[in-house]
């Protein structure tokens, strides 16, 4: 449960910080959405495509690195908890 809460907090934090430092523009006039971009960084298994289409720079790039690492750590914890819960049933 704590891992899910941390994922929600990091999603909100990432969306706010990245919206303050948006990238210049995407290919083919694709609109940038900071929430979708943050979710693309935090969810390690699913590739939404926003991370490849846009590239943030500066301090937001460091946040992107942290969000990617935290996404892997927290989703591993959630997967382990779900596996343990299903195994008990």
C-alpha positions as CSV (number, residue, x, y, z in Angstrom):
1,X,0.0,0.0,0.0
2,X,2.9,2.4,0.8
3,X,4.4,1.8,-2.6
4,X,1.1,2.8,-4.3
5,X,0.9,5.9,-2.2
6,X,4.5,6.8,-3.1
7,X,3.7,6.3,-6.8
8,X,0.8,8.7,-6.6
9,X,2.8,11.3,-4.8
10,X,5.7,11.0,-7.3
11,X,3.2,11.2,-10.2
12,X,1.8,14.5,-8.8
13,X,5.2,15.9,-8.0
14,X,6.6,15.0,-11.4
15,X,3.7,16.4,-13.3
16,X,4.0,19.7,-11.5
17,X,7.7,20.1,-11.8
18,X,7.8,19.0,-15.5
19,X,4.9,21.3,-16.3
20,X,7.1,24.2,-15.0
21,X,9.9,23.1,-17.4
22,X,8.1,21.8,-20.5
23,X,10.1,20.7,-23.6
24,X,10.2,22.8,-26.7
25,X,8.0,20.7,-28.9
26,X,7.3,17.2,-30.2
27,X,7.2,15.5,-33.5
28,X,4.3,16.1,-35.9
29,X,2.7,18.7,-33.6
30,X,2.1,16.2,-30.8
31,X,0.9,18.1,-27.7
32,X,2.9,17.7,-24.5
33,X,1.1,16.4,-21.4
34,X,3.2,16.5,-18.2
35,X,1.0,14.0,-16.4
36,X,1.3,11.4,-19.3
37,X,5.1,12.1,-19.5
38,X,5.5,11.5,-15.7
39,X,3.4,8.3,-16.0
40,X,5.6,7.2,-18.9
41,X,8.7,7.6,-16.7
42,X,7.2,5.9,-13.6
43,X,5.6,2.9,-15.3
44,X,8.6,0.7,-16.3
45,X,6.7,-2.0,-18.2
46,X,4.4,0.0,-20.4
47,X,5.8,2.4,-23.1
48,X,3.3,5.2,-23.6
49,X,5.7,6.9,-26.1
50,X,5.8,10.4,-24.5
51,X,9.3,9.9,-23.1
52,X,10.7,9.1,-26.6
53,X,8.7,12.0,-28.3
54,X,9.8,14.7,-25.8
55,X,13.0,15.3,-24.1
56,X,13.2,17.5,-21.0
57,X,16.5,19.2,-20.1
58,X,18.1,20.9,-17.1
59,X,16.9,20.1,-13.7
60,X,13.8,18.4,-15.0
61,X,16.1,15.8,-16.7
62,X,17.5,14.8,-13.3
63,X,14.0,14.5,-12.0
64,X,13.3,12.2,-15.0
65,X,16.2,10.0,-14.0
66,X,15.0,9.8,-10.4
67,X,11.4,9.1,-11.4
68,X,12.5,6.2,-13.7
69,X,14.6,4.6,-10.9
70,X,11.8,5.1,-8.4
71,X,9.3,3.6,-10.8
72,X,11.3,0.4,-11.1
73,X,11.8,0.1,-7.4
74,X,8.2,0.8,-6.5
75,X,6.6,-1.3,-9.2
76,X,8.9,-4.2,-8.1
77,X,7.5,-3.7,-4.5
78,X,3.9,-3.6,-5.8
79,X,4.4,-6.7,-7.9
80,X,6.0,-8.6,-5.0
81,X,3.1,-7.6,-2.7
82,X,0.5,-8.7,-5.4
83,X,2.3,-12.0,-6.0
84,X,2.4,-12.7,-2.2
85,X,-1.3,-11.9,-1.9
86,X,-2.3,-14.1,-4.8
87,X,-0.1,-16.9,-3.6
88,X,-1.9,-16.9,-0.2
89,X,-5.3,-17.2,-1.7
